[in-house]
Amino acid sequence: MDIEEKMKIPVILLNYNSSSDCRKCVGFLKRQEGVDQEIIIVDNASSDAVEVNKLCKEQGLTFISADANRGYNAGNNIGLRYAASKGYEYALIANPDMEFPDPCYVRRLAQELDNNPQAVVVGSDIVTPDGIHQNPMLPDGGWTHSFGWIKDLIHPRKPQEAYNFIGDFNTTAQCFKLSGCALMVRLDYISSLGYFDEYPFLYCEEAILAKQVAHSGHIMRYVADTTAVHRHIPSVKGDPRPRFRQWQRSRLYFIRRYSGYPWYGCMLSSLSWRLYFTLILLAFSLKKRK
């Protein structure tokens, strides 16, 4: 892609009951400069699909409705396949709760892919409203890291240590893993994978993509000189146990399929995580009985 020409980039937002966030995010995207965009909102069988469809008609966006909610990766794949069918080279995937104050944000990420042919995924500095950085992510570590929760149980981390898996966010460089809340991908590469792995409904998508990129001999790049804001607001989501079961399912799948651990590492890591989730679920069950 010639960065001297005005490029056209598809931007994929996956909506699940987040129509107000979608409207706000679209407002930021509409202020992007130096690029033409096709903003694609995939509705993941949510209750506010009518509102999102209305937004798309008002703003001239592309609306795609999923027939069922099959999870984060499956929903994004709908948008990615659509973008690939139109011949786009790159695509930006963003959560609806993202804000892009830099008007050159989309152009900057595309420029990074242009300048680094080996890179197939790029992401930026991402901060929370509290100023916590969420990129770039460090490697997951070996199978012994699966026992880290025991140390945390004995010596709980301080709040400022919660993001101890984040690397140097001041330097543009190759990185191992990027947050999935906003990243740009090279579409021919994602297509060569068969798109995102749809086995996980939620959780571990970033770890899986990082391993896929590394195993294929490609790289991810972190861009330090542009920033997005992840305005994620924790909400009351009812019983957390189904989410922990999804997390367990995804984590065990990652260990089995992508970790690259030796057989004994896979076995011990899986046992450790099963014990961790059993204790967590037991704690929530006991708490609910009180």
GIDA-V481330 format. One record per residue. N is the residue number from 1. RES is the residue in one letter. SS is DSSP state (h for helix, s for strand, l for the rest). OMEGA is omega in degrees with one decimal (none if undefined). Layout:
n=[N | N]
res=[RES | RES]
ss=[SS | SS]
omega=[OMEGA | OMEGA]
This chain:
n=[1 | 2 | 3 | 4 | 5 | 6 | 7 | 8 | 9 | 10 | 11 | 12 | 13 | 14 | 15 | 16 | 17 | 18 | 19 | 20 | 21 | 22 | 23 | 24 | 25 | 26 | 27 | 28 | 29 | 30 | 31 | 32 | 33 | 34 | 35 | 36 | 37 | 38 | 39 | 40 | 41 | 42 | 43 | 44 | 45 | 46 | 47 | 48 | 49 | 50 | 51 | 52 | 53 | 54 | 55 | 56 | 57 | 58 | 59 | 60 | 61 | 62 | 63 | 64 | 65 | 66 | 67 | 68 | 69 | 70 | 71 | 72 | 73 | 74 | 75 | 76 | 77 | 78 | 79 | 80 | 81 | 82 | 83 | 84 | 85 | 86 | 87 | 88 | 89 | 90 | 91 | 92 | 93 | 94 | 95 | 96 | 97 | 98 | 99 | 100 | 101 | 102 | 103 | 104 | 105 | 106 | 107 | 108 | 109 | 110 | 111 | 112 | 113 | 114 | 115 | 116 | 117 | 118 | 119 | 120 | 121 | 122 | 123 | 124 | 125 | 126 | 127 | 128 | 129 | 130 | 131 | 132 | 133 | 134 | 135 | 136 | 137 | 138 | 139 | 140 | 141 | 142 | 143 | 144 | 145 | 146 | 147 | 148 | 149 | 150 | 151 | 152 | 153 | 154 | 155 | 156 | 157 | 158 | 159 | 160 | 161 | 162 | 163 | 164 | 165 | 166 | 167 | 168 | 169 | 170 | 171 | 172 | 173 | 174 | 175 | 176 | 177 | 178 | 179 | 180 | 181 | 182 | 183 | 184 | 185 | 186 | 187 | 188 | 189 | 190 | 191 | 192 | 193 | 194 | 195 | 196 | 197 | 198 | 199 | 200 | 201 | 202 | 203 | 204 | 205 | 206 | 207 | 208 | 209 | 210 | 211 | 212 | 213 | 214 | 215 | 216 | 217 | 218 | 219 | 220 | 221 | 222 | 223 | 224 | 225 | 226 | 227 | 228 | 229 | 230 | 231 | 232 | 233 | 234 | 235 | 236 | 237 | 238 | 239 | 240 | 241 | 242 | 243 | 244 | 245 | 246 | 247 | 248 | 249 | 250 | 251 | 252 | 253 | 254 | 255 | 256 | 257 | 258 | 259 | 260 | 261 | 262 | 263 | 264 | 265 | 266 | 267 | 268 | 269 | 270 | 271 | 272 | 273 | 274 | 275 | 276 | 277 | 278 | 279 | 280 | 281 | 282 | 283 | 284 | 285 | 286 | 287 | 288 | 289 | 290]
res=[M | D | I | E | E | K | M | K | I | P | V | I | L | L | N | Y | N | S | S | S | D | C | R | K | C | V | G | F | L | K | R | Q | E | G | V | D | Q | E | I | I | I | V | D | N | A | S | S | D | A | V | E | V | N | K | L | C | K | E | Q | G | L | T | F | I | S | A | D | A | N | R | G | Y | N | A | G | N | N | I | G | L | R | Y | A | A | S | K | G | Y | E | Y | A | L | I | A | N | P | D | M | E | F | P | D | P | C | Y | V | R | R | L | A | Q | E | L | D | N | N | P | Q | A | V | V | V | G | S | D | I | V | T | P | D | G | I | H | Q | N | P | M | L | P | D | G | G | W | T | H | S | F | G | W | I | K | D | L | I | H | P | R | K | P | Q | E | A | Y | N | F | I | G | D | F | N | T | T | A | Q | C | F | K | L | S | G | C | A | L | M | V | R | L | D | Y | I | S | S | L | G | Y | F | D | E | Y | P | F | L | Y | C | E | E | A | I | L | A | K | Q | V | A | H | S | G | H | I | M | R | Y | V | A | D | T | T | A | V | H | R | H | I | P | S | V | K | G | D | P | R | P | R | F | R | Q | W | Q | R | S | R | L | Y | F | I | R | R | Y | S | G | Y | P | W | Y | G | C | M | L | S | S | L | S | W | R | L | Y | F | T | L | I | L | L | A | F | S | L | K | K | R | K]
ss=[l | l | l | l | l | l | s | s | s | s | s | s | s | s | s | l | l | l | h | h | h | h | h | h | h | h | h | h | h | h | l | l | l | l | s | s | s | s | s | s | s | s | s | l | l | l | l | l | h | h | h | h | h | h | h | h | h | h | h | l | l | s | s | s | s | l | l | l | l | l | l | h | h | h | h | h | h | h | h | h | h | h | h | h | h | l | l | l | l | s | s | s | s | s | s | l | l | s | s | l | l | l | l | l | h | h | h | h | h | h | h | h | h | h | h | l | l | l | s | s | s | s | s | s | s | s | s | l | l | l | l | l | s | l | l | l | s | l | l | l | l | l | h | h | h | h | h | h | h | h | h | h | h | h | l | l | l | l | h | h | h | l | l | l | l | s | l | l | l | l | l | l | s | s | s | l | s | l | l | l | l | s | s | s | s | s | h | h | h | h | h | h | l | l | l | l | l | l | l | l | l | l | l | l | h | h | h | h | h | h | h | h | h | h | h | l | l | l | s | s | s | s | s | s | s | s | s | s | s | s | l | l | l | l | l | l | l | l | l | l | h | h | h | h | h | h | h | h | h | h | h | h | h | h | h | h | h | l | l | l | l | l | h | h | h | h | h | h | h | h | h | h | h | h | h | h | h | h | h | h | h | h | h | h | h | h | h | h | h | l]
omega=[180.0 | -175.3 | 176.5 | 175.9 | 178.5 | -174.8 | 174.3 | -174.7 | 171.2 | 177.6 | -174.6 | 173.7 | 177.9 | -177.3 | 166.1 | -179.2 | -177.7 | -174.1 | 179.7 | 175.8 | 178.5 | -179.3 | -179.9 | -179.1 | 178.2 | 177.3 | 176.9 | -178.0 | 179.8 | -180.0 | 178.1 | -176.7 | 174.4 | 178.8 | 163.1 | -177.8 | 162.8 | -179.4 | -175.7 | 175.2 | 175.2 | 177.4 | -173.7 | 177.8 | -177.1 | -176.4 | -179.2 | -179.2 | -179.7 | 179.2 | -179.9 | 176.9 | 177.3 | 177.6 | -178.7 | 178.5 | 179.9 | -170.8 | -179.1 | -179.0 | 177.1 | -180.0 | 176.2 | -178.7 | 174.2 | -178.9 | 178.1 | 176.6 | 179.7 | 175.5 | -173.6 | -177.8 | -179.2 | 178.4 | 178.4 | 178.6 | 177.1 | 178.2 | -179.8 | 178.9 | 177.0 | -179.1 | 179.5 | -179.0 | 179.3 | 173.9 | 178.1 | 180.0 | -179.1 | 172.9 | 174.2 | 174.8 | -177.6 | 171.2 | 179.0 | -178.7 | 176.6 | 175.0 | -176.5 | -177.8 | 178.3 | -178.0 | 178.7 | -173.6 | -176.0 | 179.5 | -177.6 | 179.5 | 177.6 | 177.7 | 179.7 | 176.3 | 177.3 | -174.1 | -176.6 | -175.7 | -179.3 | -179.3 | 179.1 | 176.0 | 175.5 | 176.8 | -174.3 | 166.2 | 177.3 | -179.0 | 172.4 | 175.7 | 177.9 | 178.2 | 178.7 | -179.1 | -177.2 | 176.8 | -11.6 | -178.7 | 178.3 | 175.8 | -176.8 | -176.9 | -178.5 | -175.2 | 179.4 | 177.8 | 178.3 | 179.3 | -178.1 | -179.1 | 178.8 | 176.6 | 179.7 | 178.8 | -179.5 | 179.6 | -176.9 | 177.9 | 171.2 | -178.5 | -178.1 | 179.5 | -175.0 | -178.5 | -179.3 | 178.2 | -179.9 | -178.6 | -177.5 | -177.6 | -179.7 | -172.3 | 173.2 | -174.3 | 170.0 | 179.0 | -177.3 | -173.1 | -178.7 | 176.7 | -180.0 | -177.3 | 174.9 | 176.5 | 178.6 | -176.6 | 173.0 | -168.7 | -180.0 | 177.5 | -179.8 | 176.8 | -179.5 | 176.9 | -168.8 | -177.6 | -175.2 | 177.2 | -174.3 | 178.3 | 177.9 | 172.3 | 174.5 | 172.5 | 176.3 | 178.9 | -177.6 | 179.1 | 179.2 | -179.8 | 179.1 | 179.1 | 178.9 | -179.7 | -179.0 | -177.7 | -178.2 | 179.1 | 176.4 | -177.1 | 168.3 | 178.4 | 175.6 | -178.4 | -174.2 | -170.5 | 168.5 | -170.6 | 170.8 | -179.7 | 176.7 | -176.0 | 179.0 | -180.0 | 178.7 | -179.4 | 178.0 | -174.3 | 178.2 | -177.9 | -177.6 | -173.3 | 176.0 | 179.2 | 177.8 | 176.8 | 175.5 | 178.5 | 179.0 | -179.8 | -178.5 | -178.7 | -179.6 | 176.3 | 178.1 | -179.6 | -175.8 | -169.7 | -167.8 | -168.8 | -175.0 | 177.4 | 170.4 | -174.1 | -179.5 | 176.5 | 176.8 | -178.7 | -177.5 | 178.0 | 179.1 | 178.2 | 179.9 | -179.5 | 177.3 | 178.1 | 179.7 | -177.4 | 176.4 | 179.3 | 179.1 | -179.1 | 176.6 | 179.7 | 178.9 | 179.2 | 178.5 | 179.1 | -178.3 | -179.0 | -177.0 | none]
